[in-house]
Amino acid sequence: MKVLVVCQYYWPEHFQVTDQCEELVKRGHQVTVLTGLPNYPGGKILDEYRHGKNREQERNGVRIIRVPLIERGSNPIQLGLNYHSFAWSASRMVSKLDDDFDVVFVPQTSPVTMVEPAVRYKRRHHVPLLVYCLDLWPESMKVVLGNRLPSLIKFYGAISKRLYGAADLIAVQSPAFPEYLVGEHGLQVEKVVLLPQFADSEYLAHELTEHHEGFNFLVMGNMGRAQDIPVILDAVERMRAKTDFKVHFVGSGSCFNETQEYVNRSGLDDRIILHGARPYEEMESFYRMADACILALNGDSWVGTTVPSRLQGYMAAGKPVVAAVRGGAATVIEKADCGLVAPAGDSATLAKLMDRVLEDRSVLDGKGENGRSYFIRHFSKETHMDALEQMLENLCKGAR
């Protein structure tokens, strides 16, 4: 197949689309990626991509075409401009691309507007379109805006319905997503299929333990509104009297600064350690010192029903999970028997679970191994890529 991939984010930004594209090349397909200038998560375009540099690249057999965009910056207005500038620039670029691609693939995170250039190419050249929905829209906006600006959410709801509706097939990362897409956007049930994300299996062969005093909880990845950082902070606040544990946050995001301010203001700096964004090479050392990992997701919208890739990372590393989640993530943890689950947003119950672990570590016995076993069966890269490749090939066959 000759595959056109449209995604606002790509290497050197850390997203699974890079692995997907490079694996498709290894399997004998030709892949061209239409993407933007790297500026995630820092919000600033990297120096080596400024002033017209590196607009076309090739990496591990993947052809990369980059279009200009407004950098993310650090405020909601500039982020909105960033979203729309990519959609606009990429939509202009698709008119200049070759007309011989067999299929278009969009790994859709936020924003949903990254699907627009793909829809334009699909309609211009009559090729099938696969959208991999990793982030529900406009639900993701509601997490940030709450009940504010309902007209804006309605506006993006109409855009989302049009873009999702233009896809020939929509793959989703969570078993809870089809209900939303069918009910909210009127998609046909048969157009929506489950495709769980994969996680790096590198940790499967490693014994990630070390001897240390006390108990270390670990929270990995993006620190945004969807990750419900406040529920974790409040749980720690409720456990202030405990002296034998720490919660380590490794990552950054829109909530990092306010989390830091909260920790300093509440005097929890002896319990909560903010490491910030760290290089990939250091992840193993953080997993090694972790006794259990914490997962929280905002439960006020459908966004909280995702199965985030950090959960799969926890499982691959063989770490028990203590979570405040609902939907797909809760289902996975319970089916895998890899941890303890509190309702989403329930900091009191999360604190009780954490306290239970501190009082009796044996409640987590076998949970890490269970997670690894489930990961191998359901979340390996090979399983994911076999399914993705088959979807793309079936779309190509159906278009002939």
Salt bridges, closest charged atoms under 4 A:
GLU22 OE2 - ARG59 NH1 2.54
GLU23 OE2 - ARG27 NE 3.05
ASP47 OD1 - ARG50 NE 3.73
GLU56 OE1 - ARG63 NH2 3.62
GLU71 OE2 - LYS44 NZ 3.61
GLU71 OE1 - ARG50 NH2 3.12
ASP98 OD2 - LYS2 NZ 3.93
ASP100 OD2 - LYS2 NZ 2.80
GLU116 OE2 - ARG120 NE 3.43
GLU116 OE1 - ARG162 NH2 2.64
GLU139 OE2 - LYS142 NZ 2.88
ASP168 OD2 - LYS122 NZ 2.81
GLU210 OE2 - HIS212 ND1 3.82
ASP234 OD2 - ARG238 NE 2.98
GLU237 OE2 - ARG240 NH2 2.86
GLU258 OE2 - ARG225 NH1 2.94
ASP270 OD2 - ARG271 NH1 3.16
GLU282 OE1 - ARG278 NE 3.00
GLU284 OE1 - HIS206 ND1 3.16
GLU284 OE2 - ARG288 NH2 2.48
ASP291 OD2 - HIS212 NE2 2.77
ASP337 OD1 - LYS367 NZ 2.57
ASP355 OD1 - LYS242 NZ 2.98
GLU359 OE2 - LYS242 NZ 2.25
ASP386 OD1 - ARG27 NH1 2.83
GLU389 OE1 - ARG27 NH1 2.91
GLU389 OE2 - HIS29 NE2 2.71
